[in-house]
Amino acid sequence: MSHPLRIIFAGTPDFAAIHLQGILSSAEHQVIAVYSQPDRPAGRGKKLKPSPVKQLALEHNIPVYQPTNFKEAPDQQQLQQLNADLMVVVAYGLLLPKVILDAPKYGCINVHGSLLPRWRGAAPIQRAIEAGDTESGIVIMQMDEGLDTGDMLLTTRCSIDANETGGSLFDKLAELGVPALNNALNLIAKQEITATAQDDSETCYARKISKEELAIDWRQPATTIERMIRAFNPFPVAYANLNGERIKIWQATASEQQGEAGKIIHADKKSIIVGCGEGCLSLQIIQLPGGKALDITAVMNSKADTFSCGVQFDLAPAP
């Protein structure tokens, strides 16, 4: 006979809020407190804005705690005094020391958006697409002091389609993650969960996305650039420099056609084709500075001279 778990939920962005909502909607367990990162400046006025997780918690009258880290004893003691059965961590963004990992009765579990041990780290969704993986999934993991190194409790899989973007894979994994998490919570409550150690020999690291890597290097193969564009759509979005302006590239298709790297080899109201190190890239949706994302027909109606045949994009990011 299982009993409802007393849960601390720790998370910050939308992906985490979706999972918190999943726990609340199931009504099988009690979320006694929420931890989220401190409010950040946002918008033109740079006013402090609460995270999606904090907003959701406040809507449900759940106490919210926002320590800058867990290095201070008062923050550690505060969490310990909640007497939780379990802490659920989803894209929280703070490292948890051993004293926190050991505080709840059943420790801390994490919802991770990859098939561990592949893509441990901060950006597993984008790195899977960028690398050309054909499969991803959700792993519910028992947390330890390592970076996504804990034992796997439950795994569910999905395909990565040929036209998958970071946004569409995010949606797939969120849809998988909520029932997987609720299933894991019920198994933990019944003490029927099974832990499986990760195979460290299969590890690869999903490093955090840097601003520098968003700039397209046209000397790369078209297929590589196309995967990068899909991986960074809808955020943070790849770009190319043209005549001193940053052009965001939202959607493009690779082909085997050949052309000089970075040079527009064809331009009409249906397509702008740019040469790459291998193959070519047909731009489909782009965004000019100060404008919104538009398809090529709309762009060429007003900016045909800007993207005329023979025009050269900057080959690579500035050093």
N, C-alpha and C positions, 0 to 999 in steps of 0.2 A: 504494500500500500504506500503510494507516494504522497508527499505533502507539498503544497506550493512553496516554491523557492523565494527567499528574500534576496532580491537582486539589486546590485549597484550597476548602473549602466554608464559606461565612459565612451564618449564619442564626440565628434565635432561637426563634420560636413553633412551634406544631404544623404550620402550613402549610409552614414550612421543613423540619421534620423529615420530613414526608411525601416531600419531594423528595430529601432526603439518602438516605432509605431506598430510593427509586427508583434512585438511582445505585449504591448498594451492591448492590441486588438484581440489577441488570443485569450486574455483575461485568466490565464491558468496560473500565472505567477505574479508576485508583487514587486514592482520596481520601487524601492524605498528611497533611492537617491540617484541623482545624475551628476556626473562629472563631465565638464566640457572646457575647452581652452578659453582663456580670457577673451572678452569682447575685443574686436579689432576695428580700426577705422575703416569706413567704407563710403563709397559715393563721393560726389563732388565736394560735399561739405566735410568729408572725413569724420563724420560722427561715428561714435562707437556703436557697433552693431553686434547683437548676440548671435551666436552660431545657430544653425537650424536645429541642432539637438537641444540647445538651451531653450529656444522658442517653444519647441514641442513640449518639453518638460514643464515649462511655466503654464502652458495651456491646460495641463493635466494636474496642476498643483503639486508637482513633485519637487522637493528641495534640490537646488542646484549649487554645486561647489565648483570653483574655478581657480585652483592653485596654479601658479606659474610653473611649478614642478613639484616633485614629491621629496625634495631633499630636506625640508624643514620638519622637525619632530611634531609640531602642532598639526600640520596637514596629515601626517601619517597617523597620528593618534585619533584625529577626527574621523578618518575612514575606518579605523579599527573599531571605534566605538559604535559604528552602525550595525555591527554584528550581522553582517550579510552572510548568506549561504554561498553566494557566487557573485563574481564581478564579470560582466560581459563587456568586452572592449572591441569597438568597431571604429577604425580610423580616428583614434583619439588624438594622436600626434605628440604624446608625451611618453618618455621612457618610464617604465614602472620598476622601482627597485624591489629587491627580494622581500622586504618587509611588507610591501603592498601586495605582491603576488601571493604571499602566504597568509594574508589577513582573512579573507573569506574562508568559510568551512571547506568548500570545494575548489578553492583557488580562483584563478582568472582564466577565462576562455576568450578566444579572439575569432572573429569572422574575417578570413583572408581571401582576397579575390584572385587566387591563382591555384594551380595544382601543385602544392608544395611537394617536394622542396624546390620546384622550379619557381623562379621569380619571388624569392624572399625580398622584402624591402618596400620602398615607398610608392613605387609606380608600377605595380604588376599588370594592370589592365593595359596601359599604353605600351609597356615593353613587350608584352606578348604579341600584340598586333605588329609592332615595329620589327620584331624578329621573324615574322611570318609563321607563327604558331597556328596550328589548325584546331587546337582544343584549349579550353580554359575551364574554370570551375570555381567552386567555393570549397574551402576547407575550414571546418570548425576545429580549432586547435587549442590544446592546453598550453597556456603561456608559461615560459620559463625566462631565465635572465638573458638568453640569446635573442638575436634578431630573427623572429619567425622560425625558431628552431624547435619549438615544443612538439610534443606528441600529437598526432592527428586523431581526432575523435570521430569525425564524420566528413565524407567527401561526396560532392555531387558535381557532375560534369556537364559541359555544353560545348557545342562546336563554335569555332570562329569562322564566319563566312568570308568569302573572297572580297566582299565590299564592306566588311565590318569596320566601324569607327570606334574611337574611344567611347563615344556617347552611347552607341548601340550596344556595345559589350557591357558597359556600366549597367544599362537597363536589364540586360539578360542576367547578369550576376546578382543584381538586387532582387530580381524575381526569384532566383534560385536560393538566395541567402536567407530570406525570411523564413520559409518553411524548414530549411535545413537547421537554422538556429532554434526554432521552436521545437523541432524534433529532438535536437541535442539536449535542450533544457529538460524535456520530459524524461529522456533516458537518464540524465544525471539525477533528476529527482527520484527516479526508481532505482538508482545505483546499478543501472544496466548498461552503462556506456563502456565501450572498449577503446583502449588507446593503442595506437600503432606508431612506433618510432619512425622518424624520417630517415631516408637514405641520404646521408650527407654527400655521397659521391655524385649525386645528381643535382646538386645545388647550383643555381645561378642567381645573380643579384639584380634586382630591379631598382637601380639608383634613381634618386629624385631627379625630376626633369629640370634642367637649367635653362635660363634665358638664352644662353649662347647657342644651344643646340637647335633652337627653333628656326634659325636661318638656314635656308636650303643651300646645299652645296651642289651646284649643277654638274660637277664632275663625277658625282656618284651615279650608279646605274638608275635608270628611270624606275625600275621596280622597287628599289630601296627608298627612293624619294616618295613614291606613291604610298608605300606602307607608312612612312613617317607622317605624311599628311593625314592619313586616316587615323593614325594613333593619336595625333594631337588635335583632332576635331571631336568635340566643340571647344576644348580648352587644353592647352593655351594657344593653339593655332600656329601652324608653320607659316613662314613668310619668305619673300624674296625681295631684294632691293633692286629698284629700277629708277635710274635718273635721280638718285638721292631720296626716293620715297619708298616706304615700306608697304609692299603689297601682300596682304594676307591670302594664303591659298587654302581654301576650304575643301575643295574637291578636285581631283584630277585622275586621269587614267593613263597608265603606262602602255606603250606600244613598242614594237620592234623597229619602227621607222628610225632612221639615223639622221643626226644633224649635229652641228657644232654646239658644244656645251654652253648653255645659257642663252643661246640665240633663238629668237622667234623665227621659225622656218616656214610657218604658215599662219595666216590670220584672216578670218572672215567672221560673219555673224553667227557661225555655228561652232567655231573652235579657234583656240589659240594654241599652237603646238610649239613646244620649246625643246631644243636638243639637250641631251644629257650625256654623261660619260659613256653610257651604253643605252641605246634606245632613245625614245622621246616621251615627253609628257604632254598630254592634252589637257589644258586647264578648262575646268567646267564651272566652278563657282569661285569667285575671288572677291576681295574687299579692298577698295582704295581708301587711302587715309581720309578720315572724317566721314566716310560713307558707310553703307551697310553692305552685307554680302549679297552679290548679284550673280546671276548666270551670265554666260559670255555674250549672249544676244543683247542683253540690257547694257552690258559694259561697252560693247562695240558700237552701239547706237550713239554714244556720246564721246567715246574715247578711242576711236579707231586709229587716230594718229599716234597715240601713246603706245599702242600695241601693234604697230605695223610690222610687216615682214622685214627681217634684218635687224630689228632692235635687239640690243644685248642687255640681259640682266647681269648684275654683278655675279661673278662666278661662285664666290664663296663668302662666308662671313668675314667681316673686317677683323684683322688680327688684334 
